[in-house]
Amino acid sequence: MKSPKIVEELKPFFEPNAVAIIGATNKKGKVGNVIFENFKRNKEQGIFKGNIYPVNPKLNEIEGYRVYNSVKELPDDTDLAVIAIPAPFVPNTMREIAEKGIKAVIIITGG
């Protein structure tokens, strides 16, 4: 029997209200673009029901989506962050995520 508390705590991973894609980019083939495109396609197909918030300080828009300059700017409904940035930037980003109160994080990085 599954514990209701555990199921509820894992909900941001499996049924997030909104996902922040940190390192989202319009450069085809880059990890941040592949992740963004997958979420976008899943939203268009009705598989993903949440909001998608790309984060990249160098962009204003990706394929019609507003791009946030930092984690601090994200809407409060963000409960999952996918990090696709170089490793040296991850610790500070994790601090910002914690301060924002985002409950779940997936880190995909290198370097």
Beta strands, then each sheet from edge to edge (+ up, - down):
strand 1: 18-22
strand 2: 51-55
strand 3: 61-62
strand 4: 65-66
strand 5: 80-83
strand 6: 104-107
sheet 1: 2+ 1+ 5+ 6+
sheet 2: 3+ 4-
end
